[in-house]
Amino acid sequence: PGGKPPALKRRRASIPAKEVDSDKIGEMMLPQEFAMSGRLAAFGVTFGIAALTTYVLVTGRDLLIPFAIAVMIWYVINALSRLIETHLNFPGWLSLTASIVFFLVALGLIVEMISGNIASVRDAAPAYQANLEQLIERCLKFGGFEEMPTIAYVIEQVDVRALIGGVAGAVAKVAGNAGLIVIYVIFLLAEGRTFSRKIEALFPESDRRKEVQFILSEIQKRTQTYIAVKTLLSLLTGIISYVVLISVGLDLAGFWAFVIFLLAYIPTIGSLLGVVFPALMALLQFGVGSEFLTIAVGLGAAQLVIGNVLEPRMMGKSLNLSSLVVIISLAVWGSIWGVTGMFLSVPITVLLMIVLAEFPQTRPIAILLSADGKV
């Protein structure tokens, strides 16, 4: 009585002492602790990088906005060069030269048009102000608000001259950075010639180098495809809008067509603003009449057909962003970089999704950014 069974004694005697060592048991627990601490460290590093990135984007906006615009221009030039090389069978250097010359000529025409239109708008601002006051007065009488002078007073404080001056100041600020943007584009084009040699030096192993080159090639090809298609559709939208505006006789038709071209890069909101702004201009110039209805219906139909018929067919899955992600991207980049950030929000998000989709570690994030999980 009280003794242990012989089998148990033999089992206990057959176990080596090192297998029941307490230090060994403690060492067996360490991998789980290391895994937990590793996850916490990875989360902390990710959060720190995100916070630092946000801080740099906010504080360095004056330096980063011209660089971001330069990167987009660089992608447009490369996409146009590849298009010329593919369809016209030009050598690489000649297609790149042709795309640069074409872009410079287009940029010069745009700058000349904007400068002339801004002067015309400033000269016509008093007449627009008078038309606006008459339109407000008619709306107040129609709505029965004649005995509410406070509302009339508040609305009459809308100063068209000051509004136009603010827009002109924003355009002038972008024009002031044109020299810096051109310098960035030149260095990006020069850097592209030596980038392949840097990849070879960074990855001497053949298999690893081919993998990296393939990933970078896919990222560049998809990004250039998106920017080229989006630019083509935006240009088509601007041309159709210009035809509608010039047929009605709207002042500054070329300027508003260029604004519509830029707004077409902003999904949903840009299309809406591309109809609202010229329609308001028609109200200031013509009042409520056939001209206003022609502009509203014509521009609205053009935006509807291009946005819902042509763009899905040409864009395919290259813009497979979630609608919620698009709205959040507009709000975030708009709060960080202002109006310029809103223009660049979707291209930046598309670039981010393309890059994240190419790496297994970050592919889940790209899936969350997509509309249907297909990236």
C-alpha positions as CSV (number, residue, x, y, z in Angstrom):
1,P,0.0,0.0,0.0
2,G,1.2,3.5,-1.0
3,G,3.8,2.1,-3.5
4,K,3.8,3.0,-7.2
5,P,3.1,0.4,-9.8
6,P,6.1,-1.3,-11.3
7,A,5.2,-0.2,-14.9
8,L,5.1,3.4,-13.8
9,K,8.4,3.1,-12.1
10,R,10.0,1.6,-15.2
11,R,8.5,4.4,-17.4
12,R,9.8,7.1,-15.1
13,A,13.2,5.5,-14.9
14,S,13.5,5.2,-18.7
15,I,13.0,9.0,-19.3
16,P,16.3,10.8,-19.6
17,A,16.9,13.6,-17.2
18,K,17.4,16.2,-19.9
19,E,13.8,15.7,-21.2
20,V,12.2,16.8,-17.9
21,D,14.7,19.6,-17.3
22,S,12.8,22.8,-16.3
23,D,15.2,25.0,-18.4
24,K,14.3,22.9,-21.5
25,I,10.6,23.4,-20.8
26,G,11.1,27.1,-20.5
27,E,13.0,27.1,-23.8
28,M,10.1,25.3,-25.5
29,M,7.8,28.2,-24.5
30,L,10.0,30.9,-26.0
31,P,9.0,30.6,-29.7
32,Q,5.3,31.6,-28.8
33,E,6.5,34.5,-26.9
34,F,8.9,35.5,-29.7
35,A,6.0,35.3,-32.2
36,M,3.8,37.5,-30.1
37,S,6.5,40.1,-29.5
38,G,7.3,39.9,-33.2
39,R,3.7,40.8,-34.1
40,L,3.7,43.7,-31.7
41,A,7.0,44.9,-33.0
42,A,5.8,44.7,-36.6
43,F,2.6,46.6,-35.7
44,G,4.6,49.2,-33.9
45,V,6.9,49.7,-36.8
46,T,4.0,49.9,-39.3
47,F,2.2,52.4,-37.2
48,G,5.4,54.5,-36.8
49,I,6.1,54.4,-40.5
50,A,2.5,55.5,-41.2
51,A,2.7,58.4,-38.7
52,L,6.1,59.5,-40.1
53,T,4.8,59.3,-43.7
54,T,1.7,61.4,-42.8
55,Y,3.9,64.0,-41.0
56,V,6.2,64.2,-44.0
57,L,3.3,64.5,-46.5
58,V,1.8,67.4,-44.5
59,T,4.9,69.4,-43.6
60,G,6.7,68.8,-47.0
61,R,3.7,69.5,-49.2
62,D,5.3,72.4,-51.0
63,L,8.2,70.1,-52.1
64,L,6.2,66.9,-52.6
65,I,3.3,68.3,-54.6
66,P,5.6,69.4,-57.6
67,F,7.4,66.1,-57.4
68,A,4.1,64.1,-57.5
69,I,2.9,66.1,-60.5
70,A,6.3,65.5,-62.1
71,V,5.9,61.7,-61.6
72,M,2.5,61.8,-63.2
73,I,3.9,63.8,-66.2
74,W,6.8,61.3,-66.4
75,Y,4.3,58.4,-66.6
76,V,2.3,60.2,-69.3
77,I,5.4,60.9,-71.4
78,N,6.5,57.2,-71.1
79,A,3.0,56.0,-71.9
80,L,2.8,58.2,-75.0
81,S,6.3,57.1,-76.0
82,R,5.4,53.5,-75.8
83,L,2.2,54.2,-77.8
84,I,4.2,55.9,-80.6
85,E,6.8,53.1,-80.6
86,T,4.1,50.4,-80.8
87,H,1.9,51.9,-83.5
88,L,4.4,53.9,-85.6
89,N,7.4,51.5,-85.2
90,F,9.7,54.3,-84.2
91,P,12.9,53.5,-82.3
92,G,12.9,54.1,-78.6
93,W,14.9,57.3,-78.5
94,L,12.8,58.8,-81.4
95,S,9.4,57.9,-79.8
96,L,10.6,59.4,-76.5
97,T,11.7,62.6,-78.2
98,A,8.4,62.9,-80.1
99,S,6.4,62.4,-76.9
100,I,8.4,65.1,-75.0
101,V,8.0,67.6,-77.9
102,F,4.3,66.9,-78.1
103,F,3.9,67.3,-74.4
104,L,5.9,70.6,-74.3
105,V,3.8,72.0,-77.2
106,A,0.6,71.1,-75.5
107,L,1.8,72.6,-72.2
108,G,2.7,75.8,-73.9
109,L,-0.7,76.1,-75.6
110,I,-2.4,75.4,-72.2
111,V,-0.4,78.0,-70.4
112,E,-1.1,80.6,-73.1
113,M,-4.8,79.8,-73.0
114,I,-5.1,80.0,-69.2
115,S,-3.2,83.3,-69.0
116,G,-5.4,84.9,-71.6
117,N,-8.6,83.6,-70.1
118,I,-7.8,84.7,-66.6
119,A,-7.3,88.3,-67.8
120,S,-10.7,88.1,-69.7
121,V,-12.4,86.7,-66.6
122,R,-11.1,89.5,-64.4
123,D,-12.3,92.1,-67.0
124,A,-15.8,90.5,-67.2
125,A,-16.1,90.0,-63.4
126,P,-18.2,93.2,-62.8
127,A,-20.8,92.1,-65.4
128,Y,-20.9,88.7,-63.9
129,Q,-21.4,90.2,-60.5
130,A,-24.4,92.3,-61.7
131,N,-26.0,89.2,-63.4
132,L,-25.5,87.3,-60.2
133,E,-27.2,89.9,-58.1
134,Q,-30.2,90.0,-60.5
135,L,-30.4,86.2,-60.5
136,I,-30.4,86.2,-56.7
137,E,-33.1,88.9,-56.6
138,R,-35.3,86.9,-58.9
139,C,-34.9,83.8,-56.9
140,L,-35.8,85.6,-53.7
141,K,-38.9,87.1,-55.2
142,F,-39.9,83.7,-56.7
143,G,-39.5,82.1,-53.3
144,G,-41.3,84.8,-51.4
145,F,-38.3,85.9,-49.3
146,E,-38.8,89.6,-50.0
147,E,-39.3,90.3,-46.3
148,M,-36.1,88.5,-45.2
149,P,-33.3,91.0,-45.9
150,T,-30.8,89.0,-43.8
151,I,-30.8,86.2,-46.3
152,A,-30.6,88.6,-49.2
153,Y,-27.7,90.4,-47.5
154,V,-25.8,87.2,-46.9
155,I,-26.2,85.9,-50.5
156,E,-25.4,89.3,-52.0
157,Q,-22.0,89.1,-50.3
158,V,-20.9,86.5,-52.9
159,D,-18.1,88.4,-54.5
160,V,-17.4,87.0,-58.0
161,R,-14.3,89.1,-58.3
162,A,-12.8,87.7,-55.1
163,L,-13.7,84.2,-56.1
164,I,-12.1,84.5,-59.5
165,G,-9.0,86.1,-57.9
166,G,-8.7,83.1,-55.6
167,V,-8.9,80.7,-58.5
168,A,-6.4,82.8,-60.4
169,G,-4.0,82.7,-57.4
170,A,-4.2,78.9,-57.2
171,V,-3.4,78.6,-60.9
172,A,-0.6,81.1,-60.5
173,K,0.9,79.0,-57.7
174,V,0.9,75.9,-59.9
175,A,2.5,78.0,-62.7
176,G,5.1,79.2,-60.3
177,N,6.2,75.6,-59.6
178,A,6.3,74.8,-63.3
179,G,10.1,75.3,-63.4
180,L,10.6,72.9,-60.5
181,I,8.3,70.4,-62.1
182,V,10.2,70.6,-65.4
183,I,13.5,70.0,-63.5
184,Y,12.0,66.9,-61.8
185,V,10.7,65.5,-65.1
186,I,14.1,66.0,-66.7
187,F,15.9,64.1,-63.9
188,L,13.3,61.3,-63.9
189,L,13.8,60.8,-67.6
190,A,17.5,60.8,-67.2
191,E,17.3,58.4,-64.2
192,G,15.3,55.9,-66.3
193,R,18.2,55.3,-68.6
194,T,20.5,54.0,-65.7
195,F,17.9,52.4,-63.6
196,S,18.3,48.9,-65.1
197,R,22.0,49.0,-64.3
198,K,21.3,49.8,-60.7
199,I,18.9,46.8,-60.5
200,E,21.7,44.6,-61.8
201,A,24.1,45.9,-59.2
202,L,21.5,45.6,-56.4
203,F,20.6,42.0,-57.3
204,P,23.6,40.1,-58.6
205,E,21.8,36.8,-58.4
206,S,20.2,36.1,-61.8
207,D,16.9,34.5,-60.5
208,R,16.3,37.2,-58.0
209,R,17.1,40.0,-60.5
210,K,14.7,38.6,-63.1
211,E,11.9,38.4,-60.4
212,V,12.5,42.0,-59.4
213,Q,12.6,43.2,-63.0
214,F,9.4,41.3,-63.8
215,I,7.6,42.9,-60.8
216,L,8.8,46.4,-61.7
217,S,7.9,45.9,-65.4
218,E,4.3,44.8,-64.4
219,I,3.9,47.8,-62.1
220,Q,5.1,50.2,-64.7
221,K,3.0,48.6,-67.5
222,R,-0.2,48.7,-65.5
223,T,0.4,52.2,-64.2
224,Q,1.1,53.6,-67.7
225,T,-1.9,51.8,-69.1
226,Y,-4.2,53.4,-66.5
227,I,-2.7,56.9,-66.9
228,A,-2.8,56.6,-70.7
229,V,-6.4,55.4,-70.9
230,K,-7.6,58.0,-68.2
231,T,-5.8,60.8,-70.1
232,L,-7.3,59.8,-73.4
233,L,-10.8,59.7,-71.9
234,S,-10.3,63.0,-70.1
235,L,-9.2,64.5,-73.4
236,L,-12.2,63.2,-75.2
237,T,-14.4,64.6,-72.4
238,G,-12.8,68.0,-72.8
239,I,-13.1,68.1,-76.6
240,I,-16.8,67.2,-76.5
241,S,-17.4,69.7,-73.8
242,Y,-15.6,72.4,-75.8
243,V,-17.8,71.7,-78.8
244,V,-20.9,72.0,-76.7
245,L,-19.7,75.2,-75.0
246,I,-18.5,76.9,-78.1
247,S,-21.8,76.1,-80.0
248,V,-23.8,77.9,-77.2
249,G,-21.4,80.8,-77.2
250,L,-20.2,80.6,-73.6
251,D,-17.4,82.9,-72.6
252,L,-14.1,81.2,-71.9
253,A,-15.1,78.0,-73.6
254,G,-11.5,76.8,-73.9
255,F,-10.8,77.5,-70.3
256,W,-13.8,75.6,-69.1
257,A,-13.0,72.7,-71.4
258,F,-9.5,72.5,-69.9
259,V,-11.1,72.6,-66.4
260,I,-13.4,69.7,-67.4
261,F,-10.4,67.8,-68.7
262,L,-8.7,68.1,-65.3
263,L,-11.8,67.3,-63.3
264,A,-12.3,64.1,-65.3
265,Y,-9.4,62.6,-63.3
266,I,-11.5,62.8,-60.2
267,P,-14.2,60.1,-60.3
268,T,-17.8,60.9,-59.6
269,I,-17.2,64.2,-58.0
270,G,-15.1,65.5,-60.9
271,S,-17.8,64.6,-63.4
272,L,-20.5,66.4,-61.4
273,L,-18.3,69.5,-61.0
274,G,-17.5,69.4,-64.7
275,V,-21.2,70.0,-65.4
276,V,-22.0,72.3,-62.5
277,F,-19.3,74.9,-63.1
278,P,-20.0,75.6,-66.8
279,A,-23.7,75.6,-66.0
280,L,-23.3,78.2,-63.3
281,M,-21.2,80.2,-65.8
282,A,-24.1,80.0,-68.3
283,L,-26.4,81.3,-65.6
284,L,-24.1,84.3,-65.0
285,Q,-23.8,85.0,-68.7
286,F,-27.2,84.1,-70.1
287,G,-29.5,83.6,-67.1
288,V,-32.1,80.8,-67.1
289,G,-32.8,79.9,-70.6
290,S,-32.1,77.5,-73.5
291,E,-28.3,78.1,-73.3
292,F,-28.3,76.9,-69.7
293,L,-30.3,73.8,-70.5
294,T,-28.2,73.0,-73.5
295,I,-25.0,73.1,-71.5
296,A,-26.4,71.1,-68.6
297,V,-27.9,68.4,-70.7
298,G,-25.1,68.2,-73.3
299,L,-22.3,68.0,-70.7
300,G,-24.3,65.7,-68.5
301,A,-24.9,63.3,-71.4
302,A,-21.2,63.4,-72.4
303,Q,-20.1,62.6,-68.8
304,L,-22.7,59.8,-68.5
305,V,-21.7,58.1,-71.8
306,I,-17.9,58.3,-71.3
307,G,-18.0,57.4,-67.6
308,N,-20.5,54.5,-67.8
309,V,-19.9,53.1,-71.3
310,L,-16.5,53.9,-72.7
311,E,-14.5,54.0,-69.5
312,P,-15.5,50.5,-68.2
313,R,-14.8,49.0,-71.7
314,M,-11.4,50.7,-72.1
315,M,-10.2,50.6,-68.5
316,G,-11.3,47.0,-67.7
317,K,-9.9,45.9,-64.4
318,S,-7.1,48.4,-64.2
319,L,-9.3,50.7,-62.0
320,N,-10.9,48.1,-59.8
321,L,-11.1,50.4,-56.7
322,S,-13.8,50.3,-54.1
323,S,-16.2,53.3,-54.2
324,L,-15.7,53.7,-50.5
325,V,-11.9,53.7,-51.0
326,V,-12.3,56.4,-53.7
327,I,-14.3,58.7,-51.4
328,I,-11.9,58.2,-48.5
329,S,-8.9,58.8,-50.8
330,L,-10.5,62.1,-52.0
331,A,-11.1,63.2,-48.4
332,V,-7.6,62.2,-47.2
333,W,-5.5,63.6,-50.0
334,G,-7.7,66.6,-50.2
335,S,-7.1,67.4,-46.6
336,I,-3.4,66.8,-47.0
337,W,-2.6,68.5,-50.3
338,G,-5.8,70.5,-51.0
339,V,-7.2,70.7,-54.6
340,T,-4.0,69.2,-56.0
341,G,-4.4,66.2,-53.7
342,M,-7.9,65.6,-54.9
343,F,-6.7,65.5,-58.5
344,L,-3.9,63.1,-57.6
345,S,-5.8,61.0,-55.1
346,V,-7.1,58.3,-57.4
347,P,-3.9,57.9,-59.5
348,I,-1.9,57.7,-56.3
349,T,-4.3,55.1,-54.8
350,V,-4.2,53.1,-58.1
351,L,-0.4,53.1,-58.0
352,L,-0.5,52.0,-54.4
353,M,-2.9,49.1,-55.1
354,I,-0.8,47.9,-58.1
355,V,2.4,47.9,-56.0
356,L,0.7,46.2,-53.0
357,A,-0.8,43.5,-55.3
358,E,2.6,42.4,-56.6
359,F,3.9,41.2,-53.2
360,P,2.4,38.3,-51.3
361,Q,2.9,40.1,-47.9
362,T,0.9,43.1,-48.9
363,R,-1.6,41.6,-51.4
364,P,-4.3,41.3,-48.7
365,I,-4.3,45.1,-48.4
366,A,-4.7,45.4,-52.2
367,I,-7.7,43.1,-52.0
368,L,-9.3,45.3,-49.4
369,L,-8.8,48.3,-51.6
370,S,-10.3,46.6,-54.6
371,A,-14.0,46.7,-55.5
372,D,-14.6,42.9,-55.9
373,G,-11.5,41.3,-54.4
374,K,-9.9,40.8,-57.9
375,V,-6.5,42.6,-58.2
